[in-house]
Amino acid sequence: MIHAYEWWPGAPAQPPCEACLEHGRSFDETEDSRALARLRDHEPRIRAYADHAAKRATEYESQAKKAKAYGARQAASALGQRDLYRRLLSEVYKLHSETKGQCKTCGARYPCATVKVLEGGPGGAGDAIIRAASRRDSFPDADWN
């Protein structure tokens, strides 16, 4: 039986090499010695395949680490922007606070349209804005940049 080697999974099979032809199966007592000779002759090919596989695995690991770091930077940036806008909106919410049933800034009946929009933010954003506005420790201006 002649074996056609595959260099990597999914690659087209290579034609049998001379070592395969020389070490084909026989029905006599020399099967073990033939198999051993075949393995010795194919050791360089197997080592080359293993080296290639190790190199590709290292490349994929490097690419995965870069992608993970990029994703972490993107997430940190997005969260920073979210926090900045929450702080900005909380300041707008503070500006439109109530005084004697009216909005301090626009003079409309409280709650004014601005407060209604801020309190009705999607996905709990309104609650986050209200919590940020109610904090006593205001955000330093350095964080706004």
C-alpha angles and dihedrals in degrees: 000000000000118000121214109209124225113215095205133352111289094014119128111267115260119232115261113278124228091259089059092050092048094046100043119145119283131187097228132089094276097081094109094049091047092050091049092049090048091052092048091051091049097046093097090051092048092047091050090051091049091048091049091049092049091049092050091047090053091049092049091048090052091049091048092051091049091049091049092050091047091050091049091051091049092049092048090049093049092048091048091052091047091052092047092053092046089054092048092049091046089056089051088049090052091050090054095052123141126270117175094335094312136094113260094220108037100022093228123136110284125283091043124197092266093055091046091054093047094047092047096054117148123262097010093307090129091057091050091050092049091048091049091048092050095054114110094211103076119208116263116245091240089070092056093070 
